[in-house]
C-alpha cells in the first residue's frame, strides 16, 4: 500500500512504476491470500478505484484487471458497495475505442 500513497514525509506522489507494481502485487495478494486481506478490503478497493482514471495507460489496464479479482475475492461486499462504480467504469472503457 505504501507504493500507492503519497510519501508522508515529502508529500511526493508515487511514480507510475511504483503504482503499477503495487497494483500487480495487490492482484497477486487477492488471488492467493484467502481471507488475509478481508480486513483491509475496503481500503484496497478504494485505493484501486482511485487510479481508474490515471493518465498512465498501464495503470488503467491494471485497474481493469483488478476489478473482477476484487469482485471474486468478496462478491457480497463488492456487489453491495462497488458494483455500480466498477461496471460504470468498465462500460466507459468499452465506449472508448482507444482503450
N, C-alpha and C positions, 0 to 999 in steps of 0.2 A: 504494500500500500504506500510505502514511502516513495516509490518511483512514480506515483500518480498524483502526489500532492506537492504543493509549494514547499520550498525549504523554509522551515520555521525561523532559521537564523537570518537568512538573507532575503527571504520573500521571493526568491527566484523561482520561476516556473520550471517544471521538469522539461528536459529535452524530448523531442518527438521519439527518439530512440528509446529513452527510459520509459516513456509512456507505453510504447508498443511492446517492449519487453515485459513490462509489468502486466499488461493485458494478456499476453501469451501465458505468463505464469499463472494468472488467475484462471485462465481456461483449463490449464492442467490441474490446478487445485480443485476446481469444481468437478472435474471428471474423476479424480482419484482419491479424494479425502473423505468420502462418506459424509457424516454429519459434522465433521470438524468445523466447516465454515458456516453452519446453520446459525450460530450466534451472531455472526457478522454479515449475514446475508443482505440485510437492508443496506448496510454501508457499501458492500461490494456492488450491488445493483445500481445504487445511486451514483457511485463513482464511475462505473462503466458508462451509464447513460449520460453522464456529464460530458463525455468525449464523443458522443454520436455525431456532432456537427463539427468535428475538428477539421481544420484546413488540410491536414495530412491524410491523404487517401489510405495509406496503410493503417492508420489508426481507425478510420471509419470502417474499413473492412474487418478489423479485429473486433470492433463492437458488433458488427453484423454476425460474425461467427459466434460471439459470446451470447447473444440473445437466446438462441434455442438451448444452449447449455445451461444458462441460468434458469430457464423455464423448466427444463428437465430436472434440475437439482432440487427445486422446491415448487412443484406445479401449483399447489394451492396458493401459496404466497405470491408467486409470480402472477397468477391469474387475477387474484383479488387486488393487487397493488400496482402492477406494472404492465398488464396485458395491453391496455389501450395505448400507452406510450410506446411500447415495443412494436405493436402492429402498425401504429401510425407512422413510426419511423421507417419500418420496412416497406410500407406502401409508398411513402415518399421517395425512398430509394428506387423502387421499381419504376416510378414515374419519370425518373431522370435517366435518360439513355446513356449519359456519360458514366454513371455509376455501374 
